[in-house]
Amino acid sequence: MHNVSYEIVGANKLVITVDISARAITAAPPSSSGKTKLVASSGCTTPIAGPTGTNLSFALNVMAK
C-alpha cells in the first residue's frame, strides 16, 4: 500500500486514511500512463474481516490531475 492506512472501528466501520496534503500530492509518483499522479493506492484488493466472519476486500486508488 502507498499512502493508505486503514482500521476496523468497532465491529462495523472501515476507516481509510489517505494523506491528501499539497506535499503528498507533489511527492506522488506518476501513474503508469503518465497522465495523473498516484497519490494513494492499496495496490490491489486488500482482504479484511467483516462482521460475523464475512470475507470482504477493498481496492483504492486516489489520483491527482
C-alpha positions as CSV (number, residue, x, y, z in Angstrom):
1,M,0.0,0.0,0.0
2,H,1.1,3.5,-0.8
3,N,-0.1,6.4,1.4
4,V,-3.1,4.4,2.7
5,S,-3.8,3.1,6.2
6,Y,-7.0,1.6,7.4
7,E,-8.5,0.3,10.6
8,I,-11.7,-1.5,11.7
9,V,-13.5,0.6,14.2
10,G,-15.9,-1.2,16.5
11,A,-17.3,-4.1,14.5
12,N,-19.0,-2.3,11.7
13,K,-16.8,0.5,10.3
14,L,-13.8,0.5,8.0
15,V,-11.9,3.8,8.2
16,I,-9.5,4.5,5.4
17,T,-7.0,7.3,5.8
18,V,-5.1,9.0,2.9
19,D,-2.8,12.0,3.2
20,I,-4.1,14.5,0.6
21,S,-1.9,17.4,1.6
22,A,-0.2,19.5,-1.0
23,R,3.1,17.9,0.0
24,A,1.7,14.3,-0.6
25,I,0.3,15.3,-4.0
26,T,3.6,17.0,-5.0
27,A,5.6,13.9,-4.0
28,A,3.2,11.4,-5.7
29,P,4.7,9.3,-8.5
30,P,3.2,9.5,-12.0
31,S,0.6,6.9,-12.9
32,S,1.5,4.2,-15.4
33,S,0.0,6.3,-18.2
34,G,1.7,9.5,-17.0
35,K,-1.5,11.5,-17.2
36,T,-2.1,11.7,-13.5
37,K,-0.2,11.3,-10.2
38,L,-0.9,8.4,-8.0
39,V,-1.5,10.0,-4.6
40,A,-2.5,6.8,-2.8
41,S,-3.2,3.2,-3.7
42,S,-4.0,-0.1,-2.0
43,G,-2.0,-1.8,-4.7
44,C,-4.6,-4.5,-5.2
45,T,-7.6,-5.8,-3.4
46,T,-6.9,-5.9,0.4
47,P,-8.8,-8.5,2.3
48,I,-10.4,-7.5,5.6
49,A,-12.6,-9.4,8.1
50,G,-16.2,-8.2,8.1
51,P,-18.8,-8.7,10.8
52,T,-19.7,-12.2,11.6
53,G,-16.7,-13.6,9.7
54,T,-17.7,-12.2,6.3
55,N,-14.8,-12.1,3.9
56,L,-14.6,-8.6,2.5
57,S,-12.0,-6.7,0.5
58,F,-11.4,-3.2,-0.8
59,A,-9.3,-1.6,-3.6
60,L,-8.4,2.1,-3.6
61,N,-6.7,4.5,-6.0
62,V,-6.5,8.2,-5.4
63,M,-5.3,10.2,-8.4
64,A,-4.5,13.9,-9.0
65,K,-4.5,15.6,-12.4
